[in-house]
Amino acid sequence: MRFPFRVRRPRLVAAGFVALVASGFAVYWFVFRSDPGDTQLNTFVHFRPPVPVVFTSRTEPLSFEAAAPDGEEFRYPGKRLWAAREGRLRLLTPRGTVHELTWGKTLPDGGTLIDVMSPSITLDGKAVLFAGRKDGDDHGHFRLYEVRIDGTELRPLTGGPDDSGADALPPMRFAADGSLLLADARRRTDYDDIDPVEIRAEPRQIMFASSRTPDLGRDHARRCTNLWLLHADGHKTPATANRNNDRWPWMMASGYVAFSLWSRNREVISADATEVRPFDPAVPSATQPTDAWLGAFLRISSSGHFGMLVKPPVPVWRPRSLGNGRIAFMTTTGDGSLTAVQAEPGLIAAAPSSAYGPLPRQQGTRLRRAPDRGADGRTLWTATPSPCPPACVLLSAAPLETGQSRPAPGAFGLYVASDDWPDQDSPPSAAEVKLQSLFDDPELVDAEPVAVYSRKVYAVPLGQPDVSRDTTIALANGRSYRGPVGAVFATGLYSAVMNDLPGQQTDTGEGPVFVPPPLNSIARLKVYAARRDRFDDAVKSRVPGTWELLLELPAKDAAGGPLPTDSPTVLAGFGADGKVVRWESSAIDSVGRRAAFYAFAGDHYSLTAPGRKHFCVGCHPGHSGMPRSNHRHAEPFGD
């Protein structure tokens, strides 16, 4: 077997291939050694990959789109999310053969899939999880599916007759003849399940993104997607509470799930810092609303842990941990083109909600870029990076022809490169990273490649189930809440445990840039509810969600205080003067600039799960994470 670059880490590589054979490669070999594959597709193979590669081929480049499409479309069948005219799930083997895994295959109910997206490989390396869409049934929405690597046992995972569907009435309201769709039909049809990834084998848990919780956001009309858990017994529970889009979860070896979080919170601190309220451009405010895609992490356990994985000044789409320990993701450059980059985990180079003015110039925040030109010198777009043994990165990439502003869909093909991207200002050449074209169907967008191998990940202890008795709480607005509750856990307001993360030093070497608030400066914590939109009104097609103060707790007594679980929340820390606490870092850059912060967790909406703890660890950017020593996410290629 030939490789396009010199292999590093020989012991890990050898162990990785042993594990690969033991956990599914043998199945692949015996099934496909005599199968010539699709003879026409085989002619599009340019290079043989080191391991089998599963990927999607679609008519439109919608797999690169992070945000849900805009537009309410209350009439049947509702707004379709990321749906291409046609999409196929395929397998490229190390023998250079290509096999259709879903196209023309019959499902247990007799239907067939016309579109697919977001594949991932199960932890044992033997099956593919993906999102699929049938024509006609399910009204054209995506559901989760699974198929064996050899193309057998294609079956649905969600959307069956026992699936209760959306957890509230979705915005699809009227049929084509103008009649109102019944509530049960709306719940069971108008949602999409995408981006599945197995995070635990025994008992099985699959995390996925879904629009099951209907919401169109604060001041736009995009379907929200949150992360959900599909449990072994088939029941489903939400894991995040964004009012915008959470996308692309990925189980890291460390036991943390990486994902993309669209920080589009529309709440700001008032000009006098006495309140947090929805943004009104006609009213002065101390902060501005956010609009950024961040790399976040989540740990599914009895205590839970949420924080920021990478916060660069560019969008973080589809983060994946590599064998070298860095985080690869796709992003966009200033001209709108797509490119793949690598970042050190824990990187802090942006503060979407809480920084007052620009951050100081920082050290150690440079991103390692993929080549921006192919071997022939043409401009190259790169997207959907993914780890591949022995020391590779799989990519989707497309050359840009003269006069084009973006590549034609059919130009996107599969590539492989070394994961050793240089740390320099300019992108490397294709030769420097041994970029090699693998496959290109000239009619379709070939993308989302994932390597087929078994993975070892830390099995996070499950702990106790999410069980909470209904509790009555007096809210700040004078009303009462009765229902399941969680507990606020405000024990780290002043701790400084991330001083060694990349981005914590200015360009003059001073640091840390991101510091906790002064000791005992936070007198009270305020928890706000960002209520979701409702679609159950008999007259109005959309009842916008409200913003309200839920609870006000003395900081010294906040630990253990019960929190409602019926709404996304935002936290802020107030001083004895009744204002949101503001402070500055002492680290100064070369132009005399220093960072300033507010105690306002305004770059994400939080989730309080029933019976679980809601962590408040400082209410400011750079503090919602973990120290460098805990960022051990390197993809274990069999070690």
C-alpha positions, 0 to 999 in steps of 0.5 A, spaced: 500 500 500 502 506 497 502 513 502 502 520 499 507 522 504 512 519 509 509 516 515 510 518 522 509 515 529 510 508 527 508 504 533 501 508 533 501 506 526 502 499 526 497 498 532 492 502 528 492 497 523 492 491 527 486 494 531 483 496 524 483 489 522 481 486 528 474 491 528 472 491 521 477 491 516 477 483 515 469 484 514 471 489 508 476 485 505 472 479 505 466 482 502 469 487 497 476 483 495 472 480 489 467 485 488 469 490 482 465 496 485 462 500 480 466 500 474 464 507 471 465 510 478 472 506 479 474 511 473 474 517 477 479 514 482 485 518 482 489 515 488 488 509 493 486 511 500 490 508 506 484 505 509 476 505 506 473 512 506 465 513 506 463 519 503 457 523 500 456 525 493 450 530 492 448 535 487 448 541 491 454 543 496 449 543 502 453 539 506 458 546 507 452 550 509 452 551 517 446 555 518 439 553 517 436 556 511 432 562 512 424 563 511 418 561 515 414 557 510 408 555 514 405 552 508 406 544 507 411 541 507 414 546 511 421 549 510 426 544 508 433 544 511 439 542 507 436 538 502 439 536 495 436 534 489 440 527 490 445 524 494 448 518 495 452 514 500 459 511 497 465 507 499 472 508 496 476 502 498 484 501 498 483 497 492 481 503 488 474 501 488 467 505 489 461 502 492 454 505 493 451 504 500 444 507 499 443 508 492 437 503 490 437 499 496 430 498 499 429 500 506 425 495 511 419 499 509 420 498 502 422 505 501 428 508 498 433 514 500 434 520 495 438 524 499 444 523 504 448 527 508 453 527 515 456 520 515 460 518 521 463 511 523 461 507 529 466 506 534 467 499 532 468 501 525 463 496 522 457 501 520 456 508 518 451 513 521 448 518 517 442 522 515 437 520 509 431 523 506 426 519 502 422 522 497 414 523 499 414 519 506 416 524 512 415 530 507 422 530 505 425 531 511 431 528 514 431 522 519 437 518 522 439 511 518 445 506 519 448 501 514 453 496 515 460 498 511 459 492 506 452 495 504 448 491 508 442 492 514 440 499 511 435 501 517 432 507 520 434 509 527 429 515 528 422 517 524 419 510 525 411 509 528 414 510 535 417 516 534 414 522 538 417 527 533 418 534 535 417 536 543 412 542 541 408 544 535 412 546 529 411 552 524 408 548 519 401 549 519 397 549 513 396 544 508 396 545 500 388 546 500 389 551 506 386 546 511 390 546 518 394 540 519 392 536 525 397 537 531 399 530 531 401 530 524 405 536 525 409 534 531 411 527 527 413 530 520 416 537 521 423 536 524 429 534 521 435 529 524 442 530 522 449 529 524 449 523 527 455 520 531 456 514 536 458 517 543 458 510 547 457 503 545 455 500 551 449 502 552 449 505 546 448 513 545 448 517 539 448 524 539 445 528 533 443 535 531 435 536 530 430 541 529 425 537 534 425 543 538 421 548 534 424 555 534 425 561 529 430 565 533 430 572 536 430 576 529 430 572 523 426 566 521 431 560 521 429 553 524 433 552 530 437 545 531 440 543 538 444 537 540 440 531 542 441 524 545 438 518 542 439 512 547 439 505 547 432 504 548 430 509 543 428 515 547 431 522 545 433 527 550 436 534 548 443 536 550 443 543 548 439 549 548 441 554 542 436 558 539 440 558 533 444 552 530 448 547 534 451 542 528 456 537 527 458 533 533 464 529 534 466 524 539 473 526 541 478 521 544 478 525 551 470 523 552 468 530 550 464 532 544 466 537 540 461 541 536 459 548 532 455 553 536 452 559 532 453 564 537 447 569 535 444 571 541 441 578 541 441 580 548 446 586 550 448 590 556 444 596 557 448 603 556 448 604 564 450 596 565 444 596 570 440 590 566 441 585 560 435 586 555 434 585 547 438 589 542 434 595 539 439 599 534 435 605 536 437 604 544 445 605 546 448 599 549 454 597 552 455 591 548 453 589 541 449 582 539 453 576 537 454 573 530 459 568 530 460 560 530 464 557 535 468 551 537 464 548 543 465 542 547 460 538 551 461 532 556 455 527 557 455 525 564 451 526 571 455 532 572 456 535 565 461 540 562 460 545 557 465 550 554 469 553 549 474 548 545 476 553 540 474 561 539 478 564 533 476 570 530 473 566 524 467 561 524 468 554 526 465 549 522 465 541 523 470 541 528 474 534 528 480 532 533 486 529 529 492 524 530 496 530 532 492 533 537 490 539 534 483 541 532 481 541 524 475 545 522 473 548 515 472 556 515 471 562 510 476 567 508 475 574 507 473 573 500 468 568 502 472 562 500 472 556 504 478 553 507 480 548 512 485 550 518 488 547 524 488 550 531 491 548 538 485 546 542 483 551 547 485 557 543 482 563 545 482 569 540 475 572 540 470 574 545 463 575 541 459 578 547 463 580 553 469 584 550 469 591 551 472 594 544 478 590 540 482 585 544 489 586 545 494 583 540 496 576 542 501 571 541 500 563 539 493 564 535 495 563 528 491 558 525 495 552 520 492 553 513 490 548 508 493 549 501 489 555 497 492 552 491 492 546 487 499 542 484 497 546 478 497 553 481 489 554 480 486 557 487 483 551 491 477 551 496 478 546 501 472 543 506 470 538 511 477 536 514 477 529 517 482 525 521 485 519 517 490 514 519 496 513 519 497 521 520 492 524 514 487 529 513 481 527 509 478 533 505 473 535 500 476 540 495 475 544 488 479 548 484 476 555 482 476 556 474 478 563 471 472 568 472 469 564 477 467 566 484 466 559 487 467 552 484 462 549 480 459 543 484 461 538 480 469 540 481 469 538 489 472 531 490 476 527 495 483 529 497 488 526 502 494 530 505 499 529 511 496 532 517 503 536 518 501 543 516 506 548 517 505 554 522 506 560 518 503 566 515 501 564 508 498 557 506 503 551 504 503 549 497 500 542 495 507 539 495 508 541 502 503 537 505 503 532 500 496 533 498 493 528 493 486 527 489 483 521 491 476 521 487 472 526 483 465 524 480 465 530 475 457 530 476 456 531 483 459 534 490 464 529 493 464 531 500 464 529 508 469 523 507 470 519 513 475 514 514 473 507 516 477 504 523 475 503 530 476 508 535 478 508 542 474 513 546 474 515 554 467 512 556 464 517 561 461 514 567 453 515 565 451 517 573 444 517 575 439 518 570 436 525 568 430 524 574 427 530 577 421 531 581 416 537 579 418 543 584 415 550 585 419 556 584 417 563 585 420 567 579 423 574 579 417 576 575 412 574 581 409 568 577 411 561 579 414 555 575 412 548 577 416 543 573 423 539 573 429 543 575 436 543 575 441 546 580 446 552 579 453 550 580 457 557 581 463 555 585 468 557 580 467 565 579 474 567 581 478 561 579 484 562 574 485 555 571 486 557 563 492 561 564 496 557 559 492 556 553 494 559 547 492 566 546 493 568 553 499 572 552 499 579 548 504 580 543 509 583 548 509 577 552 504 579 557 499 575 560 494 572 561 489 576 557 483 573 559 482 574 567 477 572 572 473 578 575 476 581 582 475 577 588 468 578 591 466 583 585 460 579 583 454 580 589 448 577 585 447 572 579 441 573 575 438 568 570 434 570 564 430 566 560 430 567 552 423 563 551 422 560 545 417 561 539 410 558 539 406 556 534 400 553 537 396 560 537 389 559 533 390 565 529 398 568 529 402 563 525 408 565 530 408 568 537 415 570 538 419 568 544 420 573 550 426 575 554 425 575 562 428 575 568 427 568 571 431 568 578 436 573 582 441 569 587 446 572 592 452 569 589 455 566 595 448 562 596 447 561 589 450 553 589 445 549 589 439 554 587 434 550 583 433 553 576 427 552 571 428 547 565 423 549 560 427 555 557 434 557 554 437 561 559 443 566 560 447 568 566 450 575 568 454 577 574 452 584 578 456 588 583 453 591 589 452 597 585 447 594 581 451 594 575 454 588 571 461 587 573 466 590 569 474 589 569 480 589 565 486 585 564 493 588 566 496 585 560 498 590 555 500 589 548 505 593 543 500 599 542 498 600 549 491 596 549 488 591 554 482 587 554 476 589 558 470 584 560 463 584 563 460 578 567 456 576 562 455 569 559 452 572 552 455 568 547 451 562 548 444 560 550 445 555 556 441 548 558 439 546 565 437 539 564 432 536 569 436 533 575 443 536 573 447 541 575 448 548 571 455 550 571 457 558 572 464 558 572 465 566 571 460 568 566 466 571 562 469 569 555 476 565 556 473 562 563 468 557 560 473 552 558 479 547 561 486 548 562 491 546 557 493 539 561 485 537 560 485 538 552 488 531 550 484 530 544 489 527 540 485 521 535 488 515 537 490 511 531 490 504 535 494 506 540 
